[in-house]
Amino acid sequence: MPERNLFSYNSIISGLVNFGNYLEAFQLFKMMWEELSDSETHTFAVMLRASAGLGSIEVGKQLHVCALKLGVVDNTFVSCGLIDMYSKCGDVGDARCVFDDIPEKTTVAWNNIIAGYALHGYSEEALRLLYDMRDSSTSLDQFTLSILIRISTRLAKVELTKQAHARLIRSGFESEIVANTALVDFYSKWGRVDTARYVFDKLPRKNIISWNALMGGYANHGRGADAVNLFEKMLAAKVGPNHVTFLAVLSACAYSGLSERGWEIFLSMSEVHGIKPRAMHYACMIEILGRDGLLDEAIAFIRRAPLKPTVNMWAALLNACRMHGNLELGRVVAEKLYGMEPEKLGNYVVMYNVYNSMGRTAEAAGVLDTLESKGLRMMPACTWVEVGDQTHSFISGDECDSYKEAVKRQIYHKVDELMKEISEYGYSVAEDKNLLSDVDVNEEQGVVRYHGEKLAIAYGLVNTPEWNPLQLTQNHRICKECHKVVEFISLITGREIVVRDASRFHHFKEGKCSCGGYW
């Protein structure tokens, strides 16, 4: 072009930013200043996006100074761009300063600052801002609701998500892909995978994130066949899978024991889809081998892998050793993990239990001494149960001092009643100690009868209608003894009990668990 104006410059700069060519966009932006000595508010907004894309807060601040000098910082596009830039570059404080200085805050401005807080893990503050937005009479759009759902996912606020879902429908956003994909993700992560499927099926247009969210939900809930069927349906719809897709479907095969299908899908990654497997995919295959008891084959598979073994790969093998009672190999693998992550508390717990189970009391005592010298302390196992819109927490041996005396007696009486009833159905306390238990090593002494899971279930059974499934969340892997107890309780009460532990979801129904006894 013999002559270029602001419009032509803005067009090409916007195109470059849209396609992620941020450095080239900045080169043209500099040329524009040198050639025209001018700019538009739209240009600043676009270049702030480029700064965010590069993660360069220094460049973003220079743009901020230019906008201040030109008096365009109060423009809606510029101010929203500044909030977005500071948030994505990690400076939520400056983003908040820009937001607070906006005289008339738009929906986009609110969305940007709330998303910024949520992005950096300030979920409670993000939620407070959402309430402020609502109280300011600013209209909520589909992006606001999608942010709300993501925050609810982190905070496990089911009732809040239900409200957001209802508002989506009332506002006519039932087909909107971003917010509804967030709903699929939430329902999948919090034990309502059938509801996730309902939302998914309602979407007229689905992207790869939608497919992956539901597939991952099926995997976590032990519904491997459903995950594989969804994977095949996705391929038939001509949607190209990515690394996350294969992680979801291979995890589903591993969790559900679909060994043959898992190997077929793993091999198809590179042979059919041209996707090079990563360490996380190899970890899934190690779990498949481990579930089948092929521990020697799993070791050989790790050695043949064209990458350095990762923590997750060794952890998958360690879990197999735990389930199959291979103490010697478990000790070797646990020591490898200890060497890779010497500051991770969980590895000390594993090491202690490996040595203790093998009768190596001196080594076990040495692990505890190391813990003490490092100032590390094992956190108590905790279980949460939902009753209405409230969440109640229990730890093993909990004396329930936060409850009234009558409620405390009711909880313990219900546990005793349940234990007596399941004993009549054939339950007996296991004599063997759990290998590589994930719970605090001190909990095995004197509190097995009143583990947090049992207290939470007792409270839930007393305070919820008999037709409601119980929803429990744990910060540790459920122990074998409690797993057996919950199976019996689901049988005698006829209640469905969903437990989300540190490993996966367990759906207990009519005396059986979705994990098939392997977790």
C-alpha positions, -999 to +999 in steps of 0.1 A: +000+000+000+015+034-010-004+050+019-016+035+052-041+050+076-053+041+111-080+018+097-056-003+077-031-005+105-058-015+130-071-042+107-038-060+102-028-056+139-061-070+151-057-099+127-022-107+140-033-106+176-063-128+169-040-154+155-015-151+183+013-133+164+019-109+193+055-098+185+047-090+149+017-070+161+039-049+183+063-043+155+035-029+134+022-009+163+056+007+166+056+014+128+022+030+131+034+054+158+064+063+137+044+068+105+012+084+118+020+096+153-015+086+162-036+058+176-072+049+185-087+035+217-094+003+198-057-001+191-048+002+227-074-024+236-060-048+210-024-042+221-033-049+257-046-083+246-012-088+229+006-079+262-016-104+281-009-130+254+029-125+259+025-124+297+045-091+296+033-068+324+061-043+316+049-037+281+013-036+294+023-008+319+039+012+291+006+010+272-012+020+304+010+051+306+004+060+270-034+056+275-032+079+305-013+106+286-037+104+257-067+106+281-083+073+268-080+052+299-116+058+308-127+042+276-146+010+283-125-011+259-092+002+272-102-001+309-115-036+304-083-045+284-062-032+313-081-053+339-076-084+316-040-077+310-030-071+347-051-102+357-035-125+332+000-112+340-005-120+376-011-086+391-046-088+405-040-058+428-034-034+398-063-049+380-085-041+410-072-005+411-082+000+374-116-016+381-122+006+412-115+038+392-141+030+365-170+055+370-196+033+353-188-004+355-201-025+326-208-063+326-175-069+308-156-050+334-172-070+362-166-102+343-129-094+338-121-086+374-141-116+388-123-139+362-090-124+373-096-133+410-109-167+401-079-174+378-054-169+406-073-190+432-091-162+451-124-180+448-140-165+479-132-129+468-144-137+433-177-149+448-180-117+469-175-096+437-202-117+420-226-108+447-216-071+445-222-073+408-257-087+413-265-061+440-253-033+416-281-042+392-256-049+365-269-075+341-253-110+342-245-126+309-235-161+299-198-154+306-207-142+342-226-174+348-198-196+334-174-179+358-198-185+386-200-222+378-162-225+377-160-208+411-187-232+424-166-261+411-136-251+432-157-243+463-180-274+458-211-252+461-237-275+445-267-253+454-250-222+439-244-241+407-280-252+405-291-216+408-267-206+380-280-235+359-316-223+364-306-187+355-290-199+323-322-215+313-344-185+323-320-161+304-322-182+272-286-193+274-294-231+275-276-236+242-246-214+250-214-235+248-191-218+273-213-218+304-229-251+296-195-268+292-186-254+326-218-271+339-208-304+323-174-301+341-190-292+374-216-320+375-190-345+364-166-335+392-192-335+419-209-368+415-237-359+391-225-374+359-260-382+346-269-346+349-237-337+331-248-360+302-282-343+301-266-309+298-242-322+272-269-338+250-289-305+251-260-286+235-266-281+197-229-275+191-201-291+211-164-283+212-135-305+222-137-292+258-173-303+261-165-339+249-134-341+272-153-328+303-180-355+300-155-382+291-134-373+321-165-374+343-173-410+331-137-420+339-137-406+374-170-423+381-158-457+370-181-458+339-155-470+315-179-484+289-197-451+287-165-432+283-154-455+254-188-452+237-186-414+240-150-415+225-163-435+196-192-411+191-168-382+191-147-397+164-178-405+144-188-368+147-154-359+131-141-341+162-103-346+164-091-359+198-063-342+217-040-353+246-067-345+271-092-367+253-068-397+254-060-391+291-098-392+298-106-423+279-074-442+289-081-433+326-116-447+321-102-480+307-078-482+336-104-474+363-129-500+348-105-527+339-110-525+301-075-537+293-079-548+257-098-517+246-073-495+265-043-509+246-062-505+213-068-468+220-033-462+233-017-477+202-041-456+180-028-424+195+003-423+173-006-448+146-040-433+137-042-398+152-005-388+151-004-378+187+027-387+207+018-403+241+029-383+271+039-395+306+003-392+318-008-417+291+020-441+300+008-438+337-027-450+326-012-480+308+009-489+339-023-488+359-040-511+334-011-536+337-011-532+375-049-538+377-044-571+359-016-581+383+011-579+356+036-561+378+067-575+360+053-563+327+046-529+342+083-526+352+094-536+317+069-511+302+084-483+323+119-492+312+109-493+276+091-460+277+108-433+255+108-408+283+121-404+318+097-421+344+076-395+362+061-395+397+027-404+383+041-435+365+058-448+397+027-439+417+005-460+394+029-490+400+029-484+437-009-485+438-008-518+420+017-531+446-006-520+474-036-537+459-018-570+451+002-571+484+036-570+467+055-557+497+090-560+483+084-542+450+062-517+469+092-508+491+115-503+461+089-481+442+081-461+474+118-453+478+120-441+442+091-417+449+107-406+481+139-397+462+119-378+435+098-358+460+117-357+493+095-329+507+061-344+498+044-355+530+024-383+513+056-402+504+066-403+541+032-418+550+036-444+522+072-452+533+062-456+570+034-480+561+055-500+537+082-506+564+056-512+591+037-537+570+070-556+563+079-557+600+108-533+596+101-513+627+136-497+628+131-482+593+096-472+601+108-454+632+135-437+611+108-423+588+089-408+617+122-393+630+128-377+596+093-363+597+099-347+631+133-333+621+118-316+591+089-302+611+063-320+590+031-332+604+005-356+590-028-340+585-058-358+599-081-376+575-113-355+570-147-364+555-174-339+544-211-346+539-237-324+522-269-319+540-292-294+522-270-264+513-246-270+542-214-290+544-205-308+576-170-321+583-158-351+605-124-365+613-117-399+626-124-402+663-142-369+662-159-360+695-183-337+675-179-309+700-193-284+675-227-301+678-252-301+707-250-330+731-282-345+717-268-344+682-235-360+693-253-389+710-275-393+679-244-395+656-226-421+677-257-441+684-264-443+646-228-455+640-232-482+667-266-492+653-252-495+617-222-515+628-244-539+647-268-543+618-241-549+592-224-575+615-257-594+613-253-594+575-219-609+577-195-580+582-164-585+603-135-562+610-105-572+588-076-586+608-049-577+582-035-542+582-040-521+551-009-519+529+002-484+521-028-467+537-032-431+529-046-421+563-026-407+593-006-436+608-019-429+643-056-433+632-054-471+632-052-472+670-085-469+688-106-449+662-113-475+635-149-478+646-154-441+644-136-432+612-147-399+597-165-417+568-188-435+593-196-404+613-204-385+582-226-412+568-244-415+602-251-378+602-262-378+566-286-408+571-302-391+601-306-357+585-316-364+549-347-380+533-343-417+526-346-412+488-317-388+486-282-402+477-255-392+502-226-372+488-193-375+507-159-359+500-126-370+515-091-356+516-075-391+515-080-424+499-107-444+515-093-473+536-103-509+529-122-513+561-144-483+555-149-493+519-163-526+530-184-509+557-200-485+532-208-514+509-227-530+537-244-498+547-256-492+511-271-527+512-289-526+545-302-490+541-310-491+503-293-457+500-269-448+472-237-433+488-213-414+466-178-409+480-152-387+463-119-397+477-083-386+468-082-413+441-117-413+424-154-415+429-170-445+446-207-451+438-220-475+465-253-491+456-270-523+468-238-535+484-215-529+454-191-502+444-184-488+410-146-492+415-149-529+415-127-532+445-097-516+429-087-480+439 
